[in-house]
């Protein structure tokens, strides 16, 4: 018997290797592959979307924009061209969810520090209060890296339009006040083609980990 195994040893080795390869291939084929949805206005809670675009069910992308950041620099879509980025809406005097959202976005900033393809973009919903010096002080206080993260202010109507027509992430405020906004806890993930790929609760640690994982997946996929 021992002689038999010695004689056919190469055969058994080859069969064992083939078995491992076949099992691996079957496992890969049966394992669900990661994917991220592409969100359009019709996919999202109507409360977050301007009524003029709620019917759109495909080909939605982030519109062109122009705002001013914490350093007084004009920031446009060109600064985010070919980038994956996370967008959100906040205001510096917010005492409820904003501090937690900012802390969690600082964690995201640390996670993407060495990935040149990923950036952050935070829009104030109270531009009448959040001037450039106010945003700069807020950035310094929270350890914002100017090369990765822009805090932007600008025309309130333009911010409102971006929030509800592009990012699909902000509720209406007082009906009596034009362009009034109630920001939410949403972090919005945007891919290199300016498509919305995910919404995340910016106040929850587990959601931040999910966001970081999805950023990494998108970054590797686009390589």
N, C-alpha and C positions, 0 to 999 in steps of 0.2 A: 504493500500500500504506500509506504514511504517513497519507494522508488517511482511509483506512478505519479505522485505529486511533484517529485523532483523533475520528472520527465516533462510534465505539462505545466511547470511553474510559470513560464512566460505567458502561456495562454490564460491562466487564472489571474495573473497580474493585469493583463490587458482587459479581461472581462470585468475585474473589479473597478478599474479606472473608467471603463465605459458606463458601468452602473452608476458611479458617482456623478458623471457628466449628465446622464439621462435624468437622474433624480433632480439635479440642480436645474436643468432646463425645464422640467415639469413644474418645479416649485416656482421658478420665475414666471412661467406662463400663467400659472394659476393665481399668483399673488396680485392683488389689486395695485395698479400703477397710480401714483400720486398725480392729481390734476387739480387745477383751480378753475372755478367758473369765471366767465366773462360777464360782468353785470351790465345790464341796460336799465333805463328808467322804469320800464314795465315790470322789472324783476324785484323792485324795491318798494318798501312801505311808502304809499302815496304821501304820507305826512312829511316825508323827507324830500319830496320831489316837486318842482314847480309844475303847476297844472299844464303848462304849455308843452311839456316834454314827456308827460306820464305815459303816453301811448307808444313811445319809441321802444321797439323790441329787439333791435340789432344795430350794429355798427356805431354804438355810442363811444365817443372819445372825449377826453378833457379838452375844453376850448382853449384858445390862446388867452394869455393874461398878461397883465403888467401891474406890479405892485412895488412898494419900496420896503427894503429890509431894515434890520436893526442898525446897519451901518450907513443908511442913507443911499444905498445902491439900488438902482432899478433892477428888479428881478422879473424875467419873463419866461415863457415856455422854452426859450432857447437855452436857458441855464439848466434846464432839466431834460434837454434833448438826449435821447438814448439812455436815459436813466430810469432805474426803478426808484420809486419814492413813496413815502408815507405822508399823507396830508391830514391835517386836522384843523379844527376851529376852536378858539379859546378867547379869553380876555384876561389881562394881567391882574385885574382887581377881583376876579372870581375866587370865592372862598370855599366853594363846594367841591366839585369834581376836578377842577383845573389843576390844583397842586398835585394830586395823585396822577393825573394824566401826564403832567410835565415830568414828574419823577420817572414814570414808566417810559416816557419817550427818551429820557436821558439813558435809560437802560438799552433801548433800541439803538441809540447813537453809539454806545459802547460796542454793541454787537456788530455794527456795520463799519466800524472805524477803519478797517483795513480793506474795505471793498469800495473801490472808486466808482462803481456803477450805481451805488445806492445813496440817496439823500433824503432829507426831511423838509417839510414845508408846513409851517403853522400860520394860519390866518387869524388875525384878531377880528372879532365881531363887533367891537366897539372902537372903531378907528378914531372917533372924536375924542377918546380918552387916551388910547394907546399910540402916542406920538413916537417918532423915531427915538428920542432920548429915553422914553419910558420903556420901549422894547429893548433898547440896548442895556439898560439897567437890569431888566428881567433876564436877558440873555446871560449877562455876567453872573448874576445871582445863581442861575441854574446850570452854569457850566456848559453853555451852548458853544459848540465848535462852529465857527463862522463858515468853515469850508464845507460842512456837511448839512447845516441846518439853518434855514432862513425863517425868521419871524417877520411876517409882512403886514403892512398896513396900506391903506389906500382909500379910494372912493367906496363908500358904503354900498352903493348900488352894485358896483362891480363885484365886491366881495359876496354880496347876497346872491348875485347871478351865478357866480362860480359855485357857491355852496349848494344851491338847489338845482341848478341846471347841469353842472358838470360832475361834482363829487357826490351828489344825491345823499347828503348827510346832515342837513340842518332843518330844524322845524321852524314854522312860522311863529313870530312873536305876537304882539298886539295887533289885531286886525285894523285898528285905528291909526297905527303908525307905519308909514310906508317903509319898506325894507327892514322891518324889525325882525331880528333873528334870535332864536333860542338854540344855542349850540348844544350838541349832544356829546356823548362819550366816545363817539365813533372815531377810530383811526381808519383811514382809507388807503388801501394798497393799490398803487398804479404801476403798470408795467411799462416797458420801453416803447410800446406802441400807443401809450396814453390811454389805455383801457383800464377800467376799474376791475380789480381781481379779488378784492376781499374787503370785508368790514370787520372791525375788531373792537371789543369793549376796552377802551383805554384805561379803565380803572381796575381791571382784573389781571393779576399776574399770569394766570394760565392762558389768557388771551394774548398777552405779550409774547409768551413763549411760542404760541401758535403763529403769531405774526412773524417772529424772527425766523422760524422754520420755513414759512412760506416765502419770505424774502430770499433766504438761502437757496431754496428750490428754484425760484425764478431766476436768480443770478446764475446758477449753474446751467439752467436750461438755455439761457440766452448766450452762453459761451460758444 
